[in-house]
């Protein structure tokens, strides 16, 4: 299943999945950890024209 999600992502589709499985999470290109409803870490990076990691949706980087 994860292979299919990775192929979709490589083709340009945004894929979001939620898991408590650390081994599965380790396969992701970006990991956002949430505790008590708050983001506690984000391994993402800024992409050209994209939002900064942790920025509220719709707030593009300058």
PyMOL commands that set and color helices and strands:
alter all, ss='L'
color gray80, all
select helices_A, chain A and resi 2-10+22-25
alter helices_A, ss='H'
color red, helices_A
select strands_A, chain A and resi 32-35+38-42
alter strands_A, ss='S'
color yellow, strands_A
deselect
rebuild
show_as cartoon
